Amino acid sequence: MEPARLRFIRYPGGKLRILGYILPYLPSRESIKGIFVEPFVGSGAVFFALNPKRALLADINEELIDLYRGIHHDPLKVWQIFEGFPATKEGYYQVRSLVFDKKELELRAARTLYLNRTCFKGMWRHNSNGEFNIGYGGQDRRWIITKEDLIEISNRVKRASLRCSDFEDIIDTCRAGDFIFVDPPYKPGKREMMHAHYLYNRFHYTDHQRLATTLQRATAKNVRWAITNSSHPDIVNLYRKNHIIPLPKGTGGSPGILTNKSGEVLIRNYEGGAS
């Protein structure tokens, strides 16, 4: 299976379709002597493409991390439950209303995967009660993922530690030899995320400032990192001492639609390519 084409979940701003523009600027699997770290793992497109020997995958979205944990623990059970969920609009809303106990890890993982594959544009939004509330999007993208995909994902994730955590705590654990890939919530070309449809939790400019400061601490420990972010001047200015590479293609202002005016950049604290 080609690592760069391993599909998992639909995620607004996910990097699967622009891996070809990102990977040449990232270190290779062999050159990462320590741990590969993703503090905003999302769909994990870069993790699956690089297929590192050791990894730490984290996100503040507990449902997302439990999805990874469920597939890691028992991919066949998750698939069996996922496969059995209904294929109608009414069934979608019935599954969306279900609440499972914390101990029912595979059930919760299958529900999250089902909602993600059948909701509108793979959005991830919750109401004030913390309930997933994206509308129905159809079944067309549900069966793009297969049982074999879940088994492969489980095998890859077995080499990773999974944590539900704020990015700062994760990045501060890194040491020389580790490599961090950072893909925070951002709106291409904009200063911060303002529309609740496209994110699990709001990410303001103050969060971008805190992220930049945290990455500076990592640099001081000789940790290599790369970040994808908005090309807005205020964001880019936070990383003015680093290497800034405009991305020729990206999602732009419309999630899921590639554009030649991406409004996105790749920023690194090192030079060189995949070596």
C-alpha positions as CSV (number, residue, x, y, z in Angstrom):
1,M,0.0,0.0,0.0
2,E,1.4,3.4,-1.0
3,P,1.8,5.4,2.3
4,A,0.9,8.7,0.7
5,R,-2.5,7.4,-0.5
6,L,-3.6,5.8,2.8
7,R,-7.1,7.3,3.4
8,F,-8.6,7.6,6.9
9,I,-11.0,10.3,7.9
10,R,-12.2,13.4,6.1
11,Y,-10.9,16.5,7.9
12,P,-11.3,20.2,7.0
13,G,-7.8,21.4,6.0
14,G,-6.4,17.8,5.9
15,K,-3.2,17.6,4.0
16,L,-3.8,14.3,2.0
17,R,-4.2,16.0,-1.4
18,I,-1.3,18.4,-1.0
19,L,1.2,15.9,0.3
20,G,3.2,16.2,-2.9
21,Y,4.0,19.8,-2.1
22,I,4.8,19.2,1.6
23,L,6.8,16.0,1.7
24,P,9.8,17.2,-0.2
25,Y,10.5,19.7,2.6
26,L,10.1,17.2,5.4
27,P,12.8,14.8,6.8
28,S,12.6,11.2,5.6
29,R,11.6,8.4,7.9
30,E,15.3,7.3,8.2
31,S,16.6,10.7,9.1
32,I,14.2,11.1,12.1
33,K,16.4,9.7,14.9
34,G,14.0,10.4,17.7
35,I,10.2,10.6,17.7
36,F,7.9,12.0,15.0
37,V,5.4,14.2,16.8
38,E,2.0,15.6,15.6
39,P,0.3,17.8,18.3
40,F,-2.7,18.4,15.9
41,V,-2.9,15.0,14.3
42,G,-6.3,15.5,12.5
43,S,-6.5,13.0,9.7
44,G,-2.9,12.0,10.2
45,A,-2.0,12.3,6.5
46,V,1.6,13.3,7.1
47,F,2.1,10.6,9.8
48,F,0.8,7.9,7.4
49,A,2.8,9.2,4.5
50,L,6.1,9.3,6.4
51,N,5.4,6.1,8.3
52,P,7.8,6.9,11.1
53,K,9.4,4.2,13.3
54,R,8.2,5.9,16.5
55,A,5.5,8.6,16.9
56,L,3.5,10.7,19.4
57,L,0.1,11.6,18.0
58,A,-2.0,14.1,19.9
59,D,-5.0,16.3,19.6
60,I,-7.3,18.2,22.0
61,N,-10.3,16.5,20.4
62,E,-11.1,13.5,22.6
63,E,-13.4,11.9,20.1
64,L,-10.7,12.0,17.5
65,I,-8.1,10.4,19.8
66,D,-10.5,7.8,20.8
67,L,-11.1,7.0,17.2
68,Y,-7.4,6.3,16.8
69,R,-7.4,4.3,20.1
70,G,-10.4,2.2,19.0
71,I,-8.8,1.2,15.7
72,H,-5.5,0.6,17.4
73,H,-7.2,-1.8,19.9
74,D,-9.5,-3.7,17.6
75,P,-9.8,-2.6,13.9
76,L,-12.0,-5.6,12.9
77,K,-14.6,-4.8,15.6
78,V,-14.6,-1.2,14.7
79,W,-15.2,-2.2,11.0
80,Q,-18.0,-4.6,11.9
81,I,-19.9,-1.9,13.8
82,F,-19.2,0.8,11.2
83,E,-20.4,-1.6,8.4
84,G,-23.6,-2.2,10.3
85,F,-24.7,1.4,10.8
86,P,-27.6,2.5,8.6
87,A,-27.3,3.9,5.1
88,T,-30.1,6.4,5.2
89,K,-30.5,10.1,6.3
90,E,-32.8,9.1,9.1
91,G,-30.4,6.5,10.3
92,Y,-27.6,9.0,10.2
93,Y,-29.4,11.3,12.7
94,Q,-30.2,8.3,14.9
95,V,-26.5,7.3,15.1
96,R,-25.6,11.0,15.7
97,S,-27.9,11.0,18.7
98,L,-26.3,8.0,20.3
99,V,-24.2,8.3,23.4
100,F,-21.9,5.5,24.4
101,D,-20.2,4.8,27.7
102,K,-16.5,5.6,28.0
103,K,-15.8,1.8,28.2
104,E,-17.4,1.2,24.8
105,L,-14.3,2.3,22.9
106,E,-14.9,0.4,19.7
107,L,-18.5,1.5,19.5
108,R,-17.5,5.2,20.0
109,A,-14.8,4.8,17.4
110,A,-17.1,3.3,14.9
111,R,-19.7,6.0,15.5
112,T,-17.1,8.8,15.0
113,L,-15.8,7.2,11.8
114,Y,-19.4,6.7,10.5
115,L,-20.4,10.3,11.2
116,N,-17.2,11.6,9.7
117,R,-17.6,9.6,6.5
118,T,-21.3,10.5,6.0
119,C,-21.6,14.0,7.4
120,F,-21.5,17.2,5.3
121,K,-18.0,17.8,3.9
122,G,-16.3,16.0,6.8
123,M,-16.8,19.0,9.1
124,W,-16.2,18.7,12.8
125,R,-18.5,21.0,14.9
126,H,-20.1,20.7,18.3
127,N,-22.9,22.7,19.9
128,S,-22.8,24.4,23.3
129,N,-23.5,21.1,25.0
130,G,-20.5,19.4,23.3
131,E,-22.7,17.4,20.9
132,F,-21.6,16.8,17.3
133,N,-24.2,18.6,15.2
134,I,-23.1,18.5,11.5
135,G,-25.9,17.6,9.1
136,Y,-26.1,14.6,6.8
137,G,-23.9,14.6,3.7
138,G,-24.7,11.2,2.0
139,Q,-23.1,7.8,1.7
140,D,-20.9,8.5,-1.3
141,R,-17.7,8.7,0.7
142,R,-18.5,6.1,3.3
143,W,-17.1,3.1,1.4
144,I,-13.9,4.8,0.2
145,I,-12.4,3.4,3.3
146,T,-12.1,-0.4,3.6
147,K,-11.6,-3.1,6.3
148,E,-8.0,-3.5,5.0
149,D,-7.5,0.3,5.5
150,L,-8.4,0.0,9.2
151,I,-6.1,-3.0,9.6
152,E,-3.2,-1.0,8.0
153,I,-4.0,2.0,10.1
154,S,-4.0,-0.1,13.3
155,N,-0.6,-1.5,12.3
156,R,0.8,2.0,11.8
157,V,-0.7,3.4,15.0
158,K,0.8,0.5,17.0
159,R,4.1,2.3,16.7
160,A,2.6,5.5,18.2
161,S,1.6,6.9,21.6
162,L,-1.8,8.6,21.6
163,R,-2.6,11.5,23.8
164,C,-5.5,13.9,24.2
165,S,-3.8,17.1,25.1
166,D,-3.1,20.7,24.4
167,F,-0.3,21.3,21.9
168,E,1.9,23.1,24.3
169,D,2.3,20.1,26.7
170,I,3.1,17.9,23.7
171,I,5.7,20.1,22.1
172,D,7.4,20.8,25.4
173,T,8.1,17.0,25.8
174,C,10.2,17.0,22.6
175,R,14.0,16.6,22.7
176,A,16.9,16.8,20.1
177,G,16.4,14.2,17.4
178,D,12.6,14.5,17.4
179,F,10.7,16.0,14.5
180,I,7.4,17.9,15.0
181,F,4.9,18.4,12.2
182,V,2.4,21.1,13.1
183,D,-0.9,21.6,11.4
184,P,-3.0,23.9,13.6
185,P,-6.5,25.1,12.9
186,Y,-6.3,28.0,10.5
187,K,-8.2,29.8,7.7
188,P,-6.0,30.2,4.6
189,G,-5.0,33.8,4.2
190,K,-6.7,34.9,7.4
191,R,-5.5,35.9,10.8
192,E,-7.5,33.3,12.7
193,M,-10.4,30.9,12.6
194,M,-13.7,32.7,12.9
195,H,-16.3,30.3,11.5
196,A,-17.5,27.5,13.8
197,H,-18.3,25.2,11.0
198,Y,-14.7,24.2,10.3
199,L,-13.2,23.4,13.6
200,Y,-13.6,21.3,16.8
201,N,-12.5,24.2,19.0
202,R,-11.8,27.8,18.3
203,F,-8.2,28.8,17.6
204,H,-7.6,32.5,18.0
205,Y,-4.6,34.7,17.2
206,T,-3.5,34.4,20.8
207,D,-3.3,30.7,20.3
208,H,-1.1,31.2,17.3
209,Q,1.2,33.4,19.4
210,R,1.4,30.8,22.1
211,L,2.2,28.1,19.4
212,A,5.0,30.2,17.9
213,T,6.5,30.8,21.4
214,T,6.3,27.1,22.2
215,L,8.0,26.2,18.9
216,Q,10.8,28.7,19.7
217,R,11.4,26.7,22.9
218,A,11.6,23.6,20.8
219,T,14.2,25.3,18.5
220,A,16.3,26.2,21.6
221,K,16.5,22.4,22.3
222,N,17.6,21.6,18.8
223,V,14.3,20.1,17.8
224,R,13.4,20.3,14.1
225,W,9.8,21.3,13.2
226,A,7.7,22.3,10.3
227,I,4.3,24.0,10.4
228,T,1.6,24.6,7.8
229,N,-0.3,27.8,8.4
230,S,-2.1,30.8,7.0
231,S,-0.1,33.3,4.9
232,H,-1.6,36.3,6.7
233,P,1.2,38.8,7.5
234,D,0.5,38.7,11.2
235,I,0.9,34.9,11.2
236,V,4.0,34.9,9.0
237,N,5.5,37.6,11.2
238,L,5.5,35.3,14.2
239,Y,8.0,33.1,12.3
240,R,10.0,35.8,10.6
241,K,13.3,34.2,11.7
242,N,12.4,30.9,10.1
243,H,12.2,29.5,6.5
244,I,8.9,30.4,4.9
245,I,7.8,28.5,1.8
246,P,4.5,29.5,0.0
247,L,2.4,26.5,-0.9
248,P,1.4,26.5,-4.6
249,K,-1.8,24.6,-3.9
250,G,-4.1,24.3,-1.0
251,T,-7.7,24.4,0.2
252,G,-8.0,28.2,0.1
253,G,-11.3,29.6,1.3
254,S,-13.4,26.5,0.3
255,P,-12.8,23.3,2.3
256,G,-12.3,20.3,0.1
257,I,-11.6,22.4,-3.1
258,L,-8.0,22.8,-4.2
259,T,-6.9,26.2,-5.5
260,N,-3.8,27.7,-7.0
261,K,-4.1,30.6,-4.6
262,S,-3.9,28.7,-1.4
263,G,-3.2,31.5,1.1
264,E,-1.0,28.9,2.9
265,V,2.6,28.5,3.8
266,L,5.0,25.9,5.1
267,I,7.4,27.2,7.7
268,R,10.5,25.3,9.0
269,N,13.3,25.9,11.5
270,Y,15.8,24.0,9.3
271,E,17.1,23.9,5.7
272,G,17.3,21.0,3.3
273,G,14.7,18.5,2.0
274,A,13.8,14.9,2.6
275,S,17.1,13.5,3.9
